[in-house]
Amino acid sequence: MKKIAAVIAGCLAVIGSATAQVTVEVTTEQDQFLPGESLDVAVRIINRSGQTLHLGADSAWLTFSVESRNGLVVSKKGEVPVQGEFTLDSSKRATKRVNLAPYFGLSTPGRYTITATLRVADWNQQIVSPAKGFDIIAGSKLWEQVVGLPKIAAVSNQPPELRRYILHQANYLKQLMLYVQVTDADGKVYRVFPLGPMLSFGQPEPQVDKTSNLHVLYQDGPRTFSYSVVDPDGMLIVRRTYDYTSRPRLKATEDGGFEVVGGTRRLTPKDIPAPAISDRSAAPPAP
C-alpha cells in the first residue's frame, strides 16, 4: 500500500509540476468600455510543460468569469463560444480571441475583473489566469434619432423595421472620444464603438440619408476633421480625413445622400474603403 501511495503521490507531483509550466493570461486592447461595446479579450496560453496539450475539443476547455469591484459575480447571459480543437506543443504559445460583451450583464458603470480558466483534460487539471481589470464607463449622450429601414421589395404592407442611432462622448485616458451606438426599437444593441477622438469645442454634425445610413462629420484635431458613415447594422462603411483649408461640412446630394464639401481630403492608412493605389500615388504626403 505504501508503494502504491508513493506512486500516486509521484504522479500528482509530476502533473502539478507540468501544470505550473502552463501559464494563462488575459489581455485587452483598451481598459475602458461603454455599456454594450465589444469587450474583446485575448487569452494567451504558453506551454512549457514538456508535453503536447490537446485543447478545444469541447466547450468547457476555456471558461470566463467576471466580477465587480466588490467581488460580486456578474450574471452570465450565455456560454462564450470557444470550441475549436487544436494542439499546443511544448515551448509554443497560442492566443484565443473572444468578445465577452454579449455573454455578461455589464450595463452598470464600475470597475470589473475578468478571469479565464483553462481546463487540461489530459491531466484532469485546471489553470486560472491572473485577474484582468477594466472599467465600464458612462457616456454623455449628444444626439439620437430613430429611423425606419428601407422597404424590402419582396415584403409589403408591413411597418418599417426601426433603428436608433445615438452619439455619445466619453473621456478615455484623458482624451474625449466620440462613440456611436446602434439599437433596434426595443433597445437591442447591434453595436457600440468609438468613431475616434474629438475636440471638446467641436460638436459633431450627424445626418441620416435615404438608405438609413448615418453620416457623421466631426473635428478630431486643431486643423483636421473626420468623416464616418455607419450602416443600420452598426458597421463602419466609410472613414475619411479632411484638412481644414476651409471648414468642411455635410451637404445633401440630389440622390438622397450626403457628401463633404469644403476642406481638403487627405488619404490615410485608416481610410475605409482603403484608397486605390493610383489615388495613393497621386496624393500629397501626409504632414
KOLFI-258151 format. One line per field, with one value per residue (C-alpha): x, y, z. Coordinates in nm, 2 decimals. Example, Ala and Ser with C-alpha at 12.3 -4.5 7.8 and 13.67 -1.06 7.14 Angstrom:
BEGIN
c1 = 1.23;1.37 $
c2 = -0.45;-0.11 $
c3 = 0.78;0.71 $
This chain:
BEGIN
c1 = 0.00;0.28;0.43;0.10;0.06;0.41;0.34;0.02;0.19;0.47;0.22;0.04;0.37;0.46;0.11;0.14;0.48;0.36;0.06;0.29;0.47;0.15;0.05;-0.27;-0.30;-0.60;-0.53;-0.74;-0.65;-0.83;-0.92;-1.25;-1.57;-1.92;-2.21;-2.28;-1.94;-1.75;-1.54;-1.27;-1.02;-0.72;-0.63;-0.26;-0.16;0.21;0.31;0.65;0.54;0.74;0.42;0.18;-0.15;-0.48;-0.72;-1.05;-1.22;-1.53;-1.69;-1.56;-1.19;-1.18;-1.43;-1.46;-1.59;-1.64;-1.66;-1.74;-1.51;-1.69;-1.65;-2.00;-2.01;-2.16;-2.45;-2.40;-2.63;-2.48;-2.17;-1.88;-1.82;-1.47;-1.48;-1.22;-0.98;-0.60;-0.27;-0.01;0.34;0.58;0.77;0.48;0.21;-0.15;-0.40;-0.78;-0.97;-1.34;-1.59;-1.73;-1.99;-2.29;-2.24;-2.22;-2.45;-2.23;-2.47;-2.37;-2.06;-1.79;-1.47;-1.46;-1.22;-1.20;-1.06;-1.01;-0.99;-0.81;-0.90;-0.64;-0.84;-0.53;-0.43;-0.77;-0.64;-0.73;-0.52;-0.66;-0.53;-0.45;-0.75;-0.75;-0.92;-1.13;-1.39;-1.74;-1.79;-2.09;-2.10;-2.28;-2.55;-2.50;-2.77;-3.01;-3.25;-3.49;-3.52;-3.70;-3.52;-3.60;-3.87;-3.76;-3.90;-4.05;-4.22;-4.52;-4.79;-4.57;-4.45;-4.07;-3.81;-3.66;-3.31;-3.20;-2.87;-2.71;-2.39;-2.21;-1.90;-1.68;-1.34;-1.09;-0.73;-0.78;-0.90;-1.25;-1.39;-1.69;-1.89;-2.18;-2.45;-2.70;-3.00;-3.34;-3.67;-3.67;-3.32;-3.14;-2.78;-2.64;-2.31;-2.13;-1.79;-1.57;-1.55;-1.24;-1.11;-1.29;-1.23;-1.44;-1.54;-1.64;-1.99;-2.04;-2.26;-2.48;-2.72;-2.92;-2.95;-3.24;-3.09;-3.08;-2.71;-2.57;-2.32;-2.11;-1.86;-1.66;-1.34;-1.07;-0.77;-0.69;-0.69;-0.85;-1.20;-1.31;-1.60;-1.76;-2.06;-2.23;-2.49;-2.81;-2.62;-2.36;-2.09;-1.84;-1.85;-1.67;-1.40;-1.21;-0.99;-1.02;-0.78;-0.92;-0.83;-1.19;-1.44;-1.57;-1.95;-2.21;-2.42;-2.73;-2.69;-2.97;-2.98;-3.07;-2.72;-2.46;-2.11;-1.84;-1.79;-1.51;-1.17;-0.92;-0.94;-0.61;-0.56;-0.45;-0.39;-0.71;-0.94;-1.24;-1.25;-0.87;-0.77;-0.68;-0.31;-0.35;-0.51;-0.23;0.04;-0.12;-0.20;0.04;0.23;0.07;0.21 $
c2 = 0.00;0.24;0.17;0.24;0.56;0.67;0.61;0.81;1.09;1.09;1.11;1.40;1.58;1.54;1.67;1.96;2.05;2.03;2.25;2.51;2.53;2.63;2.99;3.17;3.55;3.77;4.09;4.37;4.64;4.90;4.93;5.13;5.03;5.18;4.95;4.74;4.80;4.49;4.36;4.19;3.99;3.78;3.47;3.39;3.03;2.94;2.58;2.50;2.16;1.94;1.78;1.85;1.99;1.89;2.17;2.30;1.96;2.07;2.39;2.38;2.38;2.76;2.95;3.30;3.47;3.85;4.01;4.36;4.57;4.44;4.08;4.01;3.77;3.93;3.73;3.54;3.56;3.25;3.05;3.21;3.01;2.88;2.53;2.45;2.17;2.22;2.10;2.32;2.18;2.25;2.58;2.72;2.97;3.02;3.30;3.27;3.58;3.63;3.91;3.88;4.16;3.95;3.69;3.90;4.16;4.46;4.75;4.92;5.16;5.05;4.85;4.49;4.20;3.91;3.57;3.28;2.92;2.67;2.30;2.05;1.72;1.51;1.59;1.65;1.98;2.35;2.66;3.00;3.33;3.64;3.88;4.15;4.47;4.70;4.98;5.02;5.39;5.61;5.82;6.15;6.15;6.41;6.32;6.04;5.97;5.68;5.59;5.33;5.09;5.10;4.85;4.52;4.46;4.12;4.25;4.48;4.61;4.60;4.88;4.95;4.80;5.07;5.17;5.41;5.59;5.75;5.96;5.96;6.13;5.99;6.05;5.77;5.81;6.19;6.20;6.29;6.01;6.01;5.68;5.56;5.32;5.14;4.96;4.84;4.98;4.75;4.86;4.55;4.67;4.59;4.76;5.03;5.15;5.46;5.67;5.84;6.13;6.46;6.82;6.94;7.26;7.09;6.95;6.66;6.70;6.39;6.33;6.02;5.95;5.79;5.44;5.50;5.52;5.76;6.02;6.20;6.48;6.60;6.78;6.55;6.78;7.15;7.15;6.82;6.67;6.30;6.18;5.84;5.65;5.38;5.14;5.02;4.70;4.91;4.86;5.14;5.16;5.49;5.68;5.97;6.26;6.62;6.91;7.25;7.45;7.58;7.45;7.11;7.05;6.79;6.87;6.68;6.53;6.50;6.12;6.14;6.10;6.33;6.45;6.65;7.00;7.23;7.12;6.90;6.53;6.36;6.00;5.80;5.43;5.44;5.52;5.29;5.18;5.18;5.43;5.28;5.26;5.53;5.76;5.70;5.77;6.09;6.22;6.47;6.32;6.34;6.62 $
c3 = 0.00;0.08;-0.26;-0.43;-0.23;-0.33;-0.70;-0.68;-0.50;-0.76;-1.05;-0.88;-0.83;-1.20;-1.30;-1.06;-1.19;-1.55;-1.47;-1.32;-1.65;-1.84;-1.80;-1.89;-1.93;-2.03;-2.22;-2.37;-2.62;-2.40;-2.04;-2.07;-2.24;-2.28;-2.19;-2.50;-2.66;-2.78;-2.49;-2.70;-2.50;-2.59;-2.39;-2.42;-2.34;-2.30;-2.28;-2.11;-1.97;-2.19;-2.32;-2.61;-2.49;-2.67;-2.63;-2.76;-2.80;-2.60;-2.49;-2.14;-2.21;-2.16;-1.94;-1.81;-1.50;-1.44;-1.10;-0.99;-0.76;-0.45;-0.55;-0.68;-0.98;-1.29;-1.42;-1.75;-2.05;-2.21;-2.26;-2.45;-2.78;-2.76;-2.92;-3.19;-3.14;-3.17;-3.02;-2.85;-2.85;-2.56;-2.59;-2.80;-2.73;-2.86;-2.84;-2.83;-2.90;-2.80;-2.74;-2.39;-2.41;-2.54;-2.26;-1.94;-1.79;-1.80;-1.81;-1.49;-1.49;-1.25;-1.21;-1.31;-1.34;-1.59;-1.51;-1.76;-1.65;-1.88;-1.83;-1.95;-2.00;-2.03;-1.68;-1.53;-1.41;-1.45;-1.46;-1.36;-1.51;-1.31;-1.30;-1.56;-1.46;-1.68;-1.64;-1.78;-1.82;-1.87;-2.18;-2.22;-2.49;-2.76;-3.02;-3.11;-3.39;-3.47;-3.84;-4.05;-4.28;-4.65;-4.76;-4.89;-5.24;-5.15;-4.83;-4.85;-4.62;-4.31;-4.09;-4.13;-3.91;-3.69;-3.58;-3.32;-3.37;-3.06;-3.04;-2.70;-2.58;-2.30;-2.16;-2.23;-2.09;-2.07;-2.43;-2.53;-2.76;-2.98;-2.98;-3.19;-3.07;-3.29;-3.14;-3.26;-3.14;-2.84;-2.73;-2.86;-2.91;-3.25;-3.19;-2.98;-3.09;-3.09;-3.40;-3.27;-3.06;-3.08;-2.97;-2.68;-2.85;-3.18;-3.19;-3.44;-3.74;-3.79;-4.08;-4.19;-4.57;-4.76;-4.71;-4.33;-4.31;-4.05;-4.17;-3.90;-3.96;-3.65;-3.56;-3.43;-3.43;-3.44;-3.82;-3.91;-3.94;-3.95;-4.17;-4.10;-4.24;-4.03;-4.17;-3.98;-3.87;-3.69;-3.95;-4.03;-4.41;-4.47;-4.29;-4.43;-4.31;-4.42;-4.36;-4.26;-4.57;-4.55;-4.30;-4.40;-4.38;-4.49;-4.79;-4.92;-5.27;-5.53;-5.49;-5.12;-4.98;-4.82;-4.92;-4.76;-4.91;-4.80;-4.66;-4.85;-4.82;-4.71;-4.77;-4.47;-4.38;-4.17;-4.46;-4.53;-4.80;-4.85;-5.13;-5.46;-5.54;-5.81;-5.56;-5.30;-5.55;-5.66;-5.31;-5.14;-4.85;-4.50;-4.28 $
